[in-house]
Amino acid sequence: MKRAILTISAVCVFISGFTAHPVCSQVQGGDLLNEAPLTPIPADMTFEEYRDMNRRLTVGLVLAAIPVPGMIHFYAGEKKTGWRILGAAAIGVGSIIVGAVSLDEGDFPDSDFDLFILNQGDKDKERQFEKIPVEMTSTDTTYKLHEIFREREGAGGLLIILGAAILIGDIAYDFIHGIRTIEEKRDRVRFKYGKMLSLSIKPEINFKNNSAGIKLAFNF
């Protein structure tokens, strides 16, 4: 990885005489991977707290575009909740599939128009069309055919509605609660260690330069 970055840096040095490329500026500035700058860390801070403090909402929003429920909670470090959300989504999808398979084909609906029927008597191939008049003359009538389909029967429709409701609610919960969890974790860590910061003010006098000032410092 270091060799790759060095190679990119060398290329940037070569092309910097011709143009200022944004990627080159990121490489030379050390921000190729959008990494947080290296700063002193309190001795009591755990690795998990450090990760919570640096979780980005932008990453969570990008993960929300992935059609896999639970991704935001996985990123937030809530693996148990993420697996539960993923399991609930699987139940919702399964309910939709079972409902679609269990739907039975009923009869064709009644129509106020005359019908044009193909393959009459064959339930699997029969098709019916409404003959809707669009133009009439004294000797002839022109019709437009509008196909009608058999009505669906059985409890499959309820399973489809239930599965869709579970899936939509699951995705909404992952998005809303996941973003809130990331924010809450970041706030807790920053609040905890922010209280440990102490601001010290130290006056400084330089008799050689005939100058005076104050020095501010944060200490844990």
N, C-alpha and C positions, 0 to 999 in steps of 0.2 A: 504494500500500500504506500509506504514511504517512497519507494522507487517510482511508483506511478505519479505521485504528487510532484516529485522532483522533476520528472520528465515534462509534466504539464507546465511547471514553473519555467523550465528552460525554454519551452515553446513560447510562453508568454513574454519572456525577456526578448526573444527574437522578433515577435510581432509588435512589441510595444513601441518600436520605432516607427511603425506604420499606422497603428490605430490603437485606441484604448478599448479593449474588449471587456465586457462586464464579467465574463468568467475569469479572465486573467486578474481583474481587480479583486475578485473573491479569493482566488488562489493565493495571491500575494498578501492579501489581508488576513489569511488564515481562516476564512469563513466558508470554505468549499462545502462542508457538511453541515453548515449552520450550527456549529457547536457553540455552547456557552463558553465565555472566556474563563480561564482558570483563575479562580479566586480562593482566598483562604476559607476553610470550612471549619465550623465549630467542632471541637473534639467529640462532643456528645451526639453529633448528628449521625444517624444511621444512613446506610446506603439507600434504603427504601425511602427515607425522608428526603434525601438528596434528589432522588428520581421524581418524587411527588412535587418538589419545589420547581423542577424544570420541565414538567409536562406542559405541552403547548396546546391551547385550544384549537389552533389552526390544524394541527395534526389530527385531532379528534374529528374536526369537521371534514377533513379529507377522507378519513376512515369511514365516515357516515355514508359516503358515496358508494362504498363497497357493499354489494347486495348480500351481506352476511350479517344477520342480527347478532349483537353482542360484541362487535368489534371495538366500540368505544369503551365498553367496560373492561375488555381485555387490555386496552391501552392504558386505562386508568389504574391498572393493577388489581382489579376486582375480578379475578379469574372465576371464582365460584359463581358470582352473579352472571358473568358472561356465559358460562356453560348453561346456567338455568335459562337464560334468554334464548340461547341457541336451541335448547331442548324444547322450549315452548314453541319456537318457530317451526321446528320439525313436526310437532303435533298439529299445528295449524295447516302446514302444507299437506300432511297426511290426511287430515280431515277433508281438505278440498279434493284430493285425489279420490278418496273413498266415496265422497258425495257425487263426484262426476261419474264414477263407474257405476254407482248404484241407481242412477237415474233411469227410469223406464220410459220408453216411448209410448205415449198414449195415442189417442185418435186425433185426426186433423180438426182444427176448430171450425165452427160453423161460419158460413160466409153468406153475405147478401147478394153475391154475384154468381153468375154461372161459372162452372168449373171446367178446366181442361185437365184431364188426368192421363198421366203416362204410367205404364206398367200396372194397371189397375188389378188389384187382387194380390199382388206380390208386396208383402209388408216391408221387406227390406229394400225394394227398389222403387216402390210407388212414389210418385211425385204429383202434387196437385198445384194448379195455378188458377188464380182468380182472373176471369176475363173482364177487364175493366174497359168500358167503352170510352174512347177518346175522340171519335169522329163519327158522325152519323149522316147519311144521305138518304134520299128517298128509296134507293135500291140496295144500299150496302152499309155495313157498320164496321168500323175499324176498332180493334181491341188492343189493349196493352196487357200483357201477361204479368201477373205478380205472384210469385211463388209463396205458398204458405207451408208451414212446417208443423210436424206433430207436436203436441203439447207434452211437456215433460211431467212425469208423475213420480211419486214416492217421496221418501224422507231425505233423499240426496240433496235437495235444494237447501234444506236446513243445515246440513253438514257443511255445504259450501259456504253459506253465510257465516256460520260459526267459525270455520277455519279462517276465512278472510278477516273476520273481526279479531281473532287471536293474533294473526300475523301483523295486521296494522297496529294494534295496541302494543305488540312486542317491539316493533321497530320504533314507535313513538317513545316508549319507555327507555329503550336503549339510548336514544338521542337526547331526550330531555334530562333523564336522571344521570346519564353518563357524563354530559357536559357539566352538570351541577356537581357531580362527584369530583371531577378534575379541579374545578374552581375551589371547592371546599377543602380538598387535600392541600392545594397550594396555599390557601389562606391559613390553614392550621399550622403548617410548617413555618411560614413567614411570620405569623403572629408569635409562635413559640420562641423562635430564635431572635426575632426582632426585639422582644422584651429584654434579651440578654445584652443587647448593644448598649454601651454607655458612651456618651459624648464627653470628651475631655477638652478643656480649653487651656492652652499653655501660652502665656505671654512670652514673646521673644524680643530682646533688645540687643542690637549690634552697635557697640560703641565705635567700632572702626568705621563703619559706614554711616554712622549717625542716623540709624533707622530703627523703627520699632514696629511690632506687629503681633498677631496672635496665630497660634497653630491649633487647628481643629483635628481631632482624631477620634475614630470609632474603635472601641475595645470590647472584646467579649469577656 
